[in-house]
């Protein structure tokens, strides 16, 4: 007699991802809420704990409380662990929860759901998960060792933990720092090329994405740089150059805002701000929030973000590249979008437009809610805070500290959506299966532009 087995229904990867992030945020918030997490020895405001846990898990970096002065070593360790788990992103979380449930999920399926681009789709996420962990630990350890050269002589035993915390935060593009241990905070680093360049390199490595790491690591064997890697590296390089020039001009035109900086310090801080502004959120001097122009310039960089499958946020440099290439192809009267002598499939172009539309819609919605609830605050500052939250950058115009509890929850949700991705959020909420039936539809003649 045949044995009837109940057919189990597997959870969607997008829903697994969203649920995983949510569980980690709430567990982190509960731990931060406990009295021994705060230096005051008292229970913290739970909404502020949720906000902090969301900011850490979503590798954003906007804070309500100063990380060093408010939280104990235990609280700082919880924040660092949240950053580490959240920074490694969709591959680690989807793999972890599916392994915990005794399931397997293909890399292609996971990457398609989460909006990331992969080159080799025949491997399972389990194998890629192991390599990502190894790469991450090696890069973070190397960064921590370099930072220790400066931190240990200055801060003693705490310098060891400090180097680890800053290395993890920089590599994961989180923007949390414990530099308030120094009297001048991050400003004490303006003349410290060892620390700033180490942090900048960690931010860049975390921001190019796991697929590019894999390609670069195997370059001697394959002797080929994949198309995806070429686009990510070339566009990232262009954006770093544009950001460097923009921030250098902001410094030169507003010397009264930044104190006495020599030419070398101007170059160093401008380069660091350019790398940090697209998703990391570290700021040795307040270049990104110097004035209205600086805020708009920074919002543009934050919105673009870094590479897909990375520790950072934004719409991603590949999305930006396809958007520009599509516009240029239309201007040149070409049928297809072309990048670096490659044709971009139309389904990728459609996905790009979807990401742009949903991102703009989520940002606009969050801005409207926060502005309506806090009309006394400057509208540009609110938009800057929302953009920083969505792009998981972490620069703050001071809005998060001033708004009401409900607005903090809205900003936390914005971080959540920005980290997981707007497409993944929509997919996690929908139950509909794709309609594979071929349909013959009439052509739509409609005027645009």
LUMSETI-518804 format. One record per residue: residue in one letter; x negated, y negated, z of N, C-alpha, C in turn. Coordinates in steps of 0.02 Angstrom, whole numbers, padded with zeros to 5 digits, always signed. Each point is the difference from the previous one (the first is absolute). Example, Ala and Ser with C-alpha at 12.3 -4.5 7.8 and 13.67 -1.06 7.14 Angstrom:
# residues 2
A-00660+00284+00390+00045-00059+00000-00045-00060+00000
S+00018-00053-00036-00042-00059+00003+00039-00055+00037
***
This chain:
# residues 449
X-00042+00060+00000+00042-00060+00000-00044-00062+00000
X+00010-00045-00048-00042-00060-00005+00009-00045+00061
X-00055-00030+00020+00001-00046+00057+00014-00070-00025
X+00052-00030+00025+00017-00068-00020-00038-00050+00043
X-00035-00042-00032-00037-00051+00037+00029-00069-00014
X+00005-00036+00053+00027-00068-00007-00050-00044-00036
X+00024-00033-00050-00043-00043-00040-00014-00064+00038
X-00064-00011+00015-00017-00061+00036-00010-00057-00048
X+00018-00058+00024-00005-00059-00041-00059-00042+00023
X-00049-00007-00043-00060-00038+00019+00014-00075-00001
X-00035-00035+00044+00009-00072+00004-00038-00034-00056
X+00029-00053-00028-00034-00037-00052-00067-00028+00026
X-00052+00000-00043-00064-00028+00022+00006-00073+00023
X+00039-00040-00036+00009-00070+00020+00033-00005+00068
X+00049+00044+00013+00034-00002+00065-00047+00026+00055
X-00041+00050-00016-00050+00024+00047-00048-00055+00018
X-00022-00037-00050-00047-00055+00011+00030-00054+00045
X+00061-00021-00016+00034-00052+00039+00011+00023+00072
X+00023+00062+00007+00012+00027+00067-00065+00007+00039
X-00052+00021-00033-00065+00007+00033-00025-00066+00027
X+00003-00053-00042-00021-00066+00022+00043-00024+00059
X+00065+00011-00005+00045-00023+00053-00015+00034+00066
X-00011+00066-00002-00014+00037+00062-00065-00024+00031
X-00051-00010-00041-00065-00023+00025+00006-00069+00031
X+00038-00044-00032+00009-00068+00026+00034+00002+00068
X+00053+00040+00007+00037+00003+00063-00041+00032+00055
X-00038+00052-00016-00044+00031+00050-00053-00050+00023
X-00029-00035-00049-00050-00051+00017+00029-00056+00042
X+00061-00022-00016+00033-00053+00039+00012+00023+00071
X+00021+00062+00009+00013+00027+00067-00063+00001+00042
X-00056+00020-00031-00064+00002+00036-00024-00071+00017
X+00008-00047-00045-00020-00069+00014+00044-00032+00053
X+00061+00024+00006+00048-00027+00048-00018+00017+00072
X-00037+00055+00009-00018+00023+00067-00045-00050+00036
X+00005-00004+00067-00038-00050+00038-00076+00004-00009
X-00028+00061-00007-00073+00005-00005-00026-00017-00069
X+00044-00020-00046-00024-00023-00065-00016-00075+00000
X+00028-00036+00047-00009-00073+00004-00042-00018+00060
X-00041-00051-00007-00042-00022+00055+00040-00027+00059
X+00062-00021-00012+00042-00025+00054+00023+00056+00047
X-00005+00063-00024+00023+00056+00040+00075+00006+00004
X+00035-00035-00045+00073+00001+00000+00026+00026-00067
X+00064+00019-00002+00031+00018-00063+00002-00061-00046
X-00018+00010-00063+00003-00055-00048+00069-00004-00031
X+00014-00056-00032+00063-00007-00037+00003+00053-00055
X+00053+00041+00000+00001+00057-00046+00003-00021-00073
X+00037-00054-00014+00003-00025-00069-00069-00020-00024
X-00039-00033+00044-00068-00018-00018-00044+00061-00010
X+00014+00053+00038-00038+00062-00008+00016+00033-00067
X+00064+00000-00019+00021+00027-00065-00034-00040-00056
X+00000-00066+00008-00031-00044-00051-00074+00017-00006
X-00034+00006+00057-00072+00014-00001-00014+00069-00029
X+00040+00050+00019-00009+00067-00027+00012+00002-00075
X+00052-00036-00022+00014-00004-00072-00056-00034-00037
X-00026-00054+00029-00055-00037-00031-00062+00043-00006
X-00013+00042+00052-00058+00043-00002+00009+00059-00048
X+00057+00034+00005+00013+00058-00042+00005-00019-00074
X+00028-00058-00013+00007-00025-00069-00062-00039-00021
X-00053+00004+00040-00065-00033-00012+00009-00073-00022
X+00039-00036+00039+00013-00070-00016-00047-00046+00038
X+00006-00001+00066-00046-00041+00039+00029-00063+00031
X+00064-00014-00014+00032-00056+00034+00013+00020+00073
X-00019-00043+00046+00005+00018+00071+00042-00050+00039
X+00033+00025+00051+00035-00043+00049-00048-00018+00056
X-00039+00050+00021-00049-00009+00054-00070+00010-00027
X-00049-00036+00030-00069+00010-00019-00021+00071+00018
X-00030+00035-00046-00015+00071+00008-00048+00013+00058
X-00051-00042+00007-00051+00013+00052+00025-00022+00069
X+00029-00060+00005+00017-00026+00066+00064+00030+00029
X+00047+00020-00043+00064+00025+00027+00000+00074+00014
X-00030+00039-00045+00003+00073+00006-00061+00028+00036
X+00010+00053+00038-00055+00036+00032-00037+00041-00052
X-00054+00033+00022-00036+00045-00046+00047+00054-00027
X+00044+00023+00043+00048+00050-00022+00046-00028-00054
X+00027-00060+00011+00043-00032-00049-00037-00014-00065
X-00062-00022+00005-00040-00013-00060-00013+00066-00038
X-00011+00054+00037-00011+00065-00032+00063+00024-00036
X+00058-00010+00031+00063+00018-00033+00008-00040-00065
X-00015-00064+00002+00005-00042-00060-00048+00025-00054
X-00062+00018+00020-00049+00025-00048+00023+00066-00032
X+00029+00045+00040+00025+00063-00027+00059-00011-00047
X+00044-00046+00017+00056-00017-00045-00026-00027-00066
X-00051-00042+00003-00030-00028-00061-00029+00056-00042
X-00036+00047+00033-00032+00054-00037+00051+00044-00035
X+00052+00020+00035+00051+00043-00030+00038-00037-00055
X+00020-00062+00014+00037-00039-00050-00042-00017-00060
X-00065-00013+00012-00044-00019-00056-00011+00055-00050
X-00002+00062+00024-00011+00056-00047+00061+00013-00043
X+00058-00024+00023+00058-00005-00044+00036+00063-00018
X+00028-00002-00061+00051+00049-00020-00027+00071-00003
X-00062+00009-00022-00026+00068-00008-00005+00035+00067
X-00029-00035+00049-00008+00031+00066+00067+00013+00033
X+00045-00049-00003+00064+00007+00035+00045+00053-00032
X+00006-00003-00066+00041+00049-00035-00028+00070+00011
X-00066+00006-00005-00032+00065+00010+00011+00025+00071
X-00013-00044+00049+00006+00019+00070+00071+00026+00016
X+00051-00039-00019+00068+00019+00018+00023+00062-00040
X-00024+00008-00061+00019+00060-00037-00036+00062+00026
X-00063-00008+00021-00035+00056+00031+00034+00019+00065
X+00020-00051+00039+00035+00012+00063+00065+00038-00011
X+00032-00014-00057+00063+00034-00016-00011+00065-00039
X-00064+00016-00012-00016+00062-00036+00015-00004-00074
X-00005-00061-00029+00016-00009-00070-00061-00025-00037
X+00004+00004-00066-00052-00027-00042+00031-00050-00048
X-00040-00050-00018+00023-00050-00048-00056-00016-00048
X+00015+00000-00063-00051-00014-00050-00021-00073+00000
X-00063-00012-00018-00026-00068-00001+00037-00044-00049
X+00017+00028-00057+00035-00040-00050+00067-00023+00026
X+00037+00047+00032+00066-00018+00026-00006-00053+00054
X-00048+00008+00044-00008-00049+00054-00021-00068-00028
X-00045+00000-00048-00024-00063-00027+00053-00036-00040
X+00040+00038-00038+00053-00032-00038+00051-00032+00046
X+00017+00034+00054+00049-00026+00046-00024-00063+00034
X-00064-00002+00019-00026-00056+00038-00028-00055-00044
X+00004+00007-00065-00020-00054-00044-00074-00004-00012
X-00038+00050+00018-00072+00000-00010-00019+00039-00061
X-00058-00018-00028-00023+00031-00061-00053+00052+00016
X+00005+00060-00028-00050+00051+00009-00025+00023-00067
X-00061+00025+00000-00031+00023-00062+00006+00075-00007
X-00014+00037+00053+00001+00072-00003+00058+00026+00041
X+00050+00025-00034+00061+00019+00035+00006+00074+00016
X-00053+00039-00010+00006+00072+00010-00018+00020+00071
X-00030-00045+00038-00018+00017+00068+00057-00015+00048
X+00004+00036+00053+00051-00014+00050-00023-00056+00045
X+00047-00031+00033-00017-00054+00046-00042+00025+00058
X+00004+00064+00017-00040+00027+00055-00074-00009-00014
X-00023+00017-00060-00071-00006-00017-00021-00072-00004
X+00041-00042-00031-00017-00071-00004-00001-00031+00069
X+00046+00022+00043+00003-00024+00068-00066+00010+00036
X-00031+00058-00008-00063+00014+00033-00055-00046-00026
X-00002-00010-00065-00052-00043-00028+00009-00073+00022
X+00063-00023+00003+00013-00068+00021-00024-00010+00072
X+00013+00048+00043-00022-00004+00069-00076-00005+00003
X-00034+00042-00039-00074+00000+00000-00027-00066-00025
X+00025-00023-00058-00022-00064-00027+00010-00056+00051
X+00059-00002+00029+00017-00054+00047-00046+00000+00060
X-00011+00058+00030-00042+00004+00059-00073-00019-00016
X-00024+00021-00058-00069-00016-00019-00008-00076-00009
X+00047-00031-00037-00005-00072-00014+00009-00040+00065
X+00049+00019+00041+00011-00036+00062-00058+00007+00049
X-00029+00060+00003-00058+00011+00044-00059-00042-00022
X-00013-00001-00066-00055-00041-00026+00012-00074+00016
X+00062-00023-00008+00016-00069+00015-00008-00016+00074
X+00022+00047+00043-00006-00010+00073-00074-00003+00021
X-00042+00041-00031-00071-00001+00017-00032-00067-00018
X+00019-00027-00058-00026-00066-00020+00024-00055+00046
X+00063+00003+00019+00028-00051+00045-00031+00005+00069
X-00017+00061+00020-00030+00011+00067-00067-00036+00006
X-00035-00008-00055-00064-00034+00002+00007-00071+00028
X+00056-00031-00015+00013-00068+00025+00040+00000+00065
X+00049+00045+00005+00047-00003+00057-00030+00026+00065
X-00039+00055-00002-00026+00029+00062-00047-00048+00038
X-00048-00032-00034-00042-00048+00037+00040-00058+00031
X+00055-00019-00032+00039-00057+00024+00051+00019+00053
X+00032+00059-00008+00056+00017+00043-00010+00064+00040
X-00059+00029-00003-00016+00058+00041+00040+00061-00020
X+00023+00038+00051+00037+00061-00013+00064-00011-00039
X+00034-00056+00012+00062-00014-00037-00015-00009-00074
X-00062-00018-00017-00019-00010-00070+00008+00064-00041
X-00008+00058+00033+00009+00064-00035+00073+00008-00021
X+00045-00008+00049+00072+00004-00016+00020-00054-00050
X-00027-00059+00010+00015-00057-00043-00019+00014-00073
X-00059+00030-00010-00022+00017-00067+00046+00051-00032
X+00021+00050+00039+00047+00051-00025+00067-00032-00018
X+00026-00041+00044+00065-00032-00011-00002-00043-00063
X-00050-00042-00006-00004-00046-00057-00012+00037-00065
X-00039+00055+00003-00013+00040-00061+00065+00032-00024
X+00038+00030+00046+00064+00031-00018+00049-00052-00026
X+00004-00057+00035+00047-00052-00021-00018-00029-00068
X-00065-00009-00013-00021-00027-00065+00011+00050-00056
X-00021+00062+00011+00008+00051-00052+00074+00012-00016
X+00042-00001+00051+00072+00010-00010+00036-00064-00020
X-00039-00054-00010+00029-00064-00023+00053-00025+00049
X-00012+00009+00065+00051-00015+00050-00002-00072+00026
X-00059-00028+00010-00002-00069+00024+00002-00009+00075
X+00008+00054+00038-00005-00006+00073-00073-00010+00018
X-00014-00043+00048-00068-00009+00023-00003-00008+00075
X-00058+00013+00029-00011-00009+00072-00055-00052+00010
X-00006-00046-00047-00054-00049+00002+00010-00054+00052
X+00059-00003+00032+00009-00049+00053-00043+00016+00061
X-00035+00057-00001-00049+00014+00052-00056-00052-00003
X-00011-00029-00060-00048-00054-00008+00036-00067+00011
X-00033-00051+00028+00032-00064+00014+00034-00032-00061
X-00030+00007-00059+00028-00032-00060+00040+00049-00043
X+00008+00062+00021+00039+00048-00038-00031+00014-00068
X+00043+00007-00051-00024+00015-00068-00044-00057-00027
X+00010-00060+00026-00041-00057-00024-00073+00009+00015
X-00016+00044+00048-00070+00013+00017-00037+00038-00055
X+00037+00024-00050-00030+00041-00053-00019-00039-00063
X+00014-00065-00001-00011-00038-00062-00073+00000-00022
X-00046+00007+00048-00072+00002-00017-00030+00069+00011
X+00043+00051-00006-00023+00069+00013+00012+00043-00062
X-00046-00002-00048+00010+00038-00062+00004+00076+00011
X-00035+00027+00049+00002+00073+00012+00071+00022+00015
X+00033-00034+00046+00068+00020+00020+00050-00015-00056
X-00002-00060-00028+00049-00019-00051-00006+00043-00062
X-00061+00012-00023-00009+00041-00060+00018+00073+00012
X-00013+00025+00061+00020+00068+00017+00076+00006+00000
X+00033-00048+00032+00073+00000+00001+00028-00006-00071
X-00030-00044-00040+00024-00010-00069-00007+00065-00041
X-00056+00035+00009-00010+00063-00037+00050+00053+00023
X+00013+00003+00065+00050+00048+00025+00069-00016-00028
X+00018-00064-00001+00065-00021-00027+00005+00020-00073
X-00053-00013-00038+00000+00017-00072+00006+00075-00011
X-00038+00039+00038+00002+00073-00007+00069+00027+00017
X+00030-00026+00052+00068+00022+00017+00051-00021-00050
X-00013-00056-00035+00049-00029-00045+00000+00027-00071
X-00052+00036-00021-00001+00023-00069+00040+00064-00010
X+00012+00037+00055+00044+00059-00006-00037+00065-00001
X+00035+00052+00024-00030+00066+00007-00018+00032-00067
X+00040-00013-00051-00014+00029-00066-00064-00027-00029
X-00013-00065+00010-00061-00031-00025-00060+00028+00039
X+00007+00010+00066-00054+00032+00037-00019+00067-00030
X+00052+00040-00013-00011+00067-00027-00037-00003-00067
X+00020-00048-00041-00031-00008-00065-00073-00021+00007
X-00014-00049+00044-00068-00024+00010-00044+00054+00032
X+00029+00039+00046-00038+00052+00034-00022+00055-00049
X+00039+00012-00052-00014+00053-00049-00028-00028-00065
X-00023-00063+00001-00021-00032-00062-00061+00034-00031
X-00046+00024+00042-00059+00034-00026+00019+00064-00036
X+00052+00033+00025+00022+00063-00029+00042-00011-00063
X+00048-00046+00005+00046-00011-00057-00027-00049-00051
X-00044-00046+00023-00029-00052-00043+00054-00040-00037
X+00056-00008+00034+00055-00036-00031+00039-00038+00053
X+00010-00065-00012+00041-00041+00043+00071+00001-00028
X+00047+00024+00039+00068+00007-00025+00031-00069-00015
X+00049+00001-00043+00034-00062-00019+00028-00036+00061
X+00031+00038+00045+00028-00030+00061-00055-00036+00039
X-00058+00032+00009-00055-00030+00038-00025-00063-00034
X-00004+00002-00067-00023-00060-00037+00047-00059+00013
X+00064+00013-00002+00049-00054+00010-00005-00028+00071
X-00002+00045+00049-00003-00021+00071-00063-00041+00013
X-00057+00026-00022-00064-00034+00014-00007-00066-00037
X+00021-00001-00064-00006-00061-00039+00047-00055+00025
X+00063+00017+00012+00047-00050+00024-00019-00023+00071
X-00022+00046+00042-00022-00019+00067-00058-00049-00003
X-00048+00014-00045-00057-00045-00009+00021-00070-00022
X+00047-00003-00047+00025-00064-00025+00034-00039+00056
X+00042+00035+00039+00036-00033+00055-00047-00024+00055
X-00052+00039+00014-00050-00022+00049-00034-00064-00024
X-00018-00002-00064-00033-00060-00028+00046-00060+00002
X+00063+00009-00019+00049-00055+00001+00010-00025+00071
X+00008+00048+00047+00009-00019+00070-00060-00036+00027
X-00059+00022-00018-00062-00031+00024-00003-00073-00023
X+00012-00012-00063-00002-00069-00026+00054-00043+00033
X+00060+00028+00007+00055-00038+00030-00015-00020+00072
X-00024+00047+00041-00014-00016+00069-00061-00044+00008
X-00049+00007-00045-00058-00043+00003+00021-00073-00013
X+00045-00010-00047+00025-00068-00014+00041-00027+00059
X+00040+00044+00031+00039-00022+00058-00046-00023+00056
X-00055+00038+00010-00048-00020+00052-00033-00067-00017
X-00019-00008-00062-00035-00061-00020+00046-00061+00002
X+00064+00009-00015+00046-00056-00001+00027-00017+00069
X-00009+00046+00048+00026-00011+00068-00053+00015+00053
X-00058-00033-00004-00054+00017+00048+00018-00016+00072
X+00047-00048+00011+00019-00020+00068+00038+00055+00037
X+00026+00050-00038+00040+00052+00031-00042+00058+00027
X-00061+00006-00023-00040+00060+00015-00065-00015+00038
X-00012-00061+00016-00061-00016+00036-00060-00003-00046
X-00058-00001+00029-00062-00005-00037-00023+00068-00024
X+00009+00014-00064-00023+00062-00031-00051-00017-00053
X-00057+00035-00001-00049-00012-00053+00022+00036-00063
X-00039-00009-00054+00019+00028-00065+00005+00076+00002
X-00047+00032+00034+00001+00073+00005+00061+00025+00037
X+00019-00034+00054+00060+00018+00038+00063-00011-00041
X+00000-00053-00041+00057-00012-00045+00009+00058-00049
X-00056+00023-00029+00003+00055-00047+00024+00065+00035
X-00028+00013+00059+00015+00062+00036+00074+00002+00021
X+00024-00054+00030+00069-00001+00024+00050+00000-00058
X-00018-00031-00056+00044+00000-00058+00006+00070-00030
X-00057+00034-00005+00001+00069-00026+00039+00045+00047
X-00012-00007+00065+00035+00043+00048+00075-00014-00002
X+00020-00063-00004+00071-00017-00002+00033+00028-00063
X-00036-00001-00056+00027+00027-00062+00014+00074+00005
X-00047+00038+00030+00009+00072+00008+00054+00015+00052
X-00001-00038+00054+00046+00013+00055+00072-00021-00016
X+00009-00049-00042+00067-00029-00010+00049+00045-00038
X-00024+00049-00036+00046+00041-00039+00034+00055+00040
X-00024+00011+00063+00038+00046+00042-00030+00009+00069
X-00061-00023+00014-00031+00015+00065+00020-00048+00055
X-00005-00066-00013+00024-00048+00049-00049-00024+00052
X-00065+00015-00008-00050-00029+00044-00015-00071-00023
X-00012-00045+00048-00014-00069-00019-00047-00033+00050
X-00066-00002-00016-00047-00034+00045+00013-00075+00004
X+00026-00029-00054+00024-00069+00001+00068+00000-00033
X+00044-00048+00017+00070+00003-00024+00009-00022-00072
X-00041+00027-00045+00007-00017-00071+00069+00015-00029
X+00028+00060+00012+00064+00017-00031+00059-00043+00022
X-00006-00034+00058+00056-00041+00024-00021-00073+00007
X-00052-00021-00036-00027-00067+00008+00051-00054-00017
X+00036+00008-00055+00050-00049-00021+00051+00036-00044
X+00046-00039-00029+00053+00030-00040-00028+00036-00061
X-00050-00031-00033-00030+00032-00058-00033+00066+00019
X-00037+00000+00056-00034+00061+00023+00051+00055+00014
X+00056-00018+00029+00051+00050+00017+00030+00030-00064
X+00015-00042-00049+00029+00026-00063-00052+00043-00037
X-00062-00023-00001-00054+00038-00032-00009+00068+00034
X+00001+00000+00067-00007+00062+00038+00060+00046-00010
X+00060-00028-00002+00060+00041-00011-00004+00036-00067
X-00028-00033-00051-00007+00032-00066-00046+00060+00004
X-00057-00009+00034-00047+00056+00008+00030+00056+00042
X+00036-00019+00053+00031+00051+00043+00052+00040-00038
X+00039-00034-00041+00053+00034-00037-00029+00052-00048
X-00056-00016-00031-00032+00047-00047-00028+00060+00038
X-00037-00013+00054-00025+00054+00041-00060+00036-00028
X-00005+00065+00014-00059+00040-00018+00020+00060-00042
X-00040+00053+00001+00012+00057-00043+00052+00048+00026
X+00033+00037-00044+00048+00051+00021-00033+00056+00038
X+00036+00032+00045-00027+00055+00039-00056-00022+00046
X+00000-00064+00020-00053-00027+00042+00027-00012+00070
X-00041-00031+00041+00021-00017+00068+00035-00067+00003
X+00004-00035-00057+00029-00067-00001+00070-00003-00030
X+00025-00061-00008+00068-00011-00023+00004-00042-00063
X+00055-00038-00006+00013-00039-00060+00033+00042-00054
X+00015-00032-00056+00030+00038-00055-00050+00044-00035
X-00064-00010+00014-00057+00038-00026-00028-00032-00064
X-00066+00005-00007-00034-00032-00056+00019+00032-00067
X+00018+00064+00000+00020+00032-00062+00068-00027-00024
X+00045-00012+00048+00065-00030-00017-00010-00069-00030
X-00044-00039+00031-00015-00067-00024-00031+00003-00070
X-00046+00047-00011-00032+00007-00065+00050+00018-00055
X+00045+00046+00016+00051+00021-00049+00048-00058-00015
X+00017-00038+00051+00044-00058-00009-00032-00051-00047
X-00064-00017+00011-00035-00047-00044-00008+00028-00070
X-00019+00064-00004-00010+00032-00066+00065+00004-00039
X+00055+00012+00034+00065+00003-00035+00019-00068-00028
X-00010-00052+00040+00014-00068-00024-00044-00018-00060
X-00063+00019+00004-00046-00015-00056+00019+00040-00062
X+00021+00062+00009+00020+00041-00057+00062-00030-00035
X+00046-00025+00040+00060-00032-00029-00020-00062-00039
X-00046-00040+00029-00024-00060-00035-00034+00018-00065
X-00037+00056-00001-00035+00022-00060+00045+00040-00047
X+00064+00006+00019+00050+00035-00041-00018+00074-00010
X-00023+00031+00054-00017+00071-00002+00058+00041+00028
X+00009+00060-00024+00054+00043+00023-00012+00029+00069
X-00064+00014+00015-00017+00032+00064-00047-00043+00041
X+00000+00012+00065-00047-00034+00045-00068+00034-00007
X-00052-00041-00008-00067+00027-00009-00047-00029+00053
X-00041+00044+00031-00051-00021+00048-00064+00038-00015
X-00055-00036-00010-00065+00030-00013+00004+00052-00055
X+00034-00017-00054+00007+00043-00059+00038+00064+00015
X+00043-00002+00050+00045+00055+00017+00072-00024-00003
X+00044+00044-00023+00072-00016-00001+00031+00022+00065
X+00037-00044+00031+00034+00015+00063+00070+00027-00016
X+00017+00060+00023+00067+00028-00014+00055-00046+00026
X+00056+00001-00035+00055-00045+00018+00028+00015+00070
X-00001+00063+00020+00027+00014+00068-00042-00032+00054
X-00066-00008-00011-00043-00034+00047+00016-00075+00001
X+00013-00028-00059+00019-00071-00005+00066-00011+00037
X+00048+00045-00010+00065-00007+00035-00010+00004+00076
X-00044+00044+00021-00012+00006+00072-00033-00063+00027
X-00044-00031-00040-00031-00063+00020+00052-00054+00010
X+00046-00006-00047+00054-00049+00006+00043+00013+00062
X+00012+00064+00014+00040+00018+00058-00036-00021+00065
X-00065+00014+00004-00039-00019+00059+00002-00076+00009
X-00009-00037-00054+00001-00073+00004+00067-00026+00024
X+00054+00027-00029+00067-00023+00018+00016+00016+00072
X-00012+00063+00020+00016+00019+00069-00043-00037+00051
X-00064-00010-00016-00044-00037+00045+00025-00071+00011
X+00017-00033-00056+00025-00069+00004+00066-00002+00039
X+00042+00050-00011+00065+00003+00034-00008+00009+00075
X-00044+00045+00021-00012+00011+00071-00031-00062+00033
X-00047-00031-00034-00032-00060+00028+00051-00056+00008
X+00040-00011-00052+00051-00053+00002+00051+00014+00055
X+00021+00062+00007+00049+00017+00052-00027-00013+00070
X-00062+00021+00012-00031-00010+00065-00009-00074+00015
X-00021-00037-00050-00010-00072+00008+00066-00035+00018
X+00053+00017-00035+00065-00031+00013+00023+00014+00071
X-00006+00063+00022+00023+00018+00067-00040-00037+00054
X-00066+00001-00006-00042-00033+00050+00010-00075+00000
X+00008-00030-00060+00010-00073-00004+00067-00021+00029
X+00052+00038-00015+00067-00016+00027+00000+00004+00076
X-00035+00048+00028-00002+00008+00073-00048-00049+00033
X-00046-00028-00039-00050-00046+00029-00008-00062-00044
X+00053-00039-00008-00003-00058-00045-00048-00055+00024
X-00020+00003+00064-00045-00051+00026-00072+00009-00024
X-00015+00059-00027-00068+00014-00023-00009-00020-00073
X-00062-00014-00019-00015-00020-00068+00012+00057-00049
X+00036-00014-00054+00019+00051-00048-00061+00033-00032
X-00051-00039-00017-00060+00028-00031-00036+00047+00048
X-00002-00018+00064-00031+00044+00050+00038+00066+00007
X+00067-00004-00003+00040+00061+00004-00013+00044-00060
X+00000-00030-00060-00013+00039-00061-00069+00031+00003
X-00050-00037+00025-00068+00026+00007+00000+00061+00046
X+00036-00005+00057+00002+00056+00048+00034+00061-00030
X+00054-00012-00037+00036+00056-00032-00044+00032-00053
X-00034-00041-00041-00044+00027-00051-00057+00040+00030
X-00028-00027+00055-00054+00036+00034+00024+00066+00028
X+00061+00000+00026+00029+00062+00027+00012+00051-00054
X+00030-00021-00055+00016+00047-00055-00063+00028-00032
X-00050-00043-00008-00063+00022-00032-00046+00034+00050
X+00021+00005+00063-00039+00030+00055-00069-00032+00005
X-00002-00066-00007-00064-00035+00002-00019-00019+00072
X+00045-00034+00034-00015-00015+00070-00017-00072+00015
X-00008-00042-00051-00008-00071+00014+00064-00026+00030
X-00006-00046+00047+00060-00026+00033-00001-00076+00000
X+00058-00029-00011+00009-00073+00005+00029-00018+00068
X+00001+00049+00046+00025-00011+00067+00074+00012+00009
X+00034+00021-00053+00073+00009+00001+00020+00058+00045
X-00037+00056-00003+00020+00060+00037+00004-00011+00075
X-00042-00044+00026+00001-00014+00071+00060-00043+00020
X+00025-00041-00047+00051-00050+00015+00072+00024-00012
X+00009+00051-00041+00067+00020-00020+00035+00040+00054
X+00066+00010-00008+00041+00038+00047-00013+00075-00009
X+00021+00041+00048-00012+00073-00004+00027+00032-00063
X+00060-00020-00023+00027+00031-00060-00044-00015-00061
X-00026-00061-00004-00044-00017-00056-00064+00040+00002
X-00025+00016+00061-00059+00042+00005+00014+00070-00027
X+00060+00025+00013+00020+00066-00027+00003-00004-00077
X+00027-00055-00026+00003-00009-00073-00070+00000-00030
X-00047-00034+00032-00069-00001-00024-00032+00069+00005
X+00016+00036+00054-00026+00069+00007+00027+00045-00055
X+00064-00007-00016+00029+00039-00055-00032-00019-00066
X-00015-00064-00008-00034-00023-00061-00069+00032-00007
X-00036+00005+00055-00064+00036-00001+00010+00073-00019
X+00050+00031+00029+00016+00070-00013+00014+00012-00074
X+00041-00043-00029+00017+00006-00071-00062-00013-00043
X-00039-00051+00019-00059-00016-00039-00052+00056+00001
X-00007+00034+00057-00050+00054+00004+00022+00062-00038
X+00063+00019+00008+00024+00060-00034+00010-00013-00074
X+00023-00060-00016+00014-00018-00070+00074-00006-00012
X+00022-00051-00036+00072-00010-00012+00033+00057-00038
X-00036+00030-00047+00028+00055-00039+00011+00060+00046
X-00049+00014+00044+00006+00057+00046+00058-00010+00048
X+00010-00062+00022+00055-00015+00046+00067+00015-00033
X+00008-00021-00062+00062+00012-00037+00010+00075-00011
X-00053+00035-00019+00004+00072-00012+00017+00039+00064
X-00026-00024+00057+00013+00034+00064+00072-00007+00022
X+00034-00052-00025+00069-00013+00019+00050+00031-00047
X-00021+00016-00061+00047+00027-00050+00004+00075+00004
X+00057+00027-00020+00012+00072+00000+00010+00027-00070
X+00002-00046-00049+00018+00020-00068-00056+00038-00034
X+00017+00051-00036-00048+00036-00042-00001-00032-00069
X-00059+00001-00034-00003-00030-00066+00044+00038-00049
X+00032-00038-00044+00043+00030-00051-00042+00018-00060
X-00012+00065-00009-00043+00023-00054+00037+00011-00066
X+00064-00008+00000+00038+00011-00060-00014-00053-00052
X-00012+00023-00061-00013-00048-00053+00064-00037-00018
X-00005-00065-00003+00058-00042-00016-00018-00045-00059
X+00046-00005-00045-00009-00045-00057+00039-00064+00016
X-00036-00054+00009+00030-00064+00017-00009-00050-00056
X+00047-00045-00010-00008-00051-00052-00055-00049+00019
X-00033-00028-00050-00053-00049+00011+00030-00064+00027
X-00035-00032+00047+00024-00062+00029-00037-00059-00031
X+00036-00043-00034-00029-00060-00028+00014-00059+00048
X-00052-00025+00031+00009-00052+00049-00058-00050-00005
X+00017-00062+00008-00052-00053-00005-00034-00008+00067
X-00067-00007+00000-00038-00013+00061-00047-00059-00011
X-00021-00030+00054-00046-00057-00004+00036-00062-00018
***
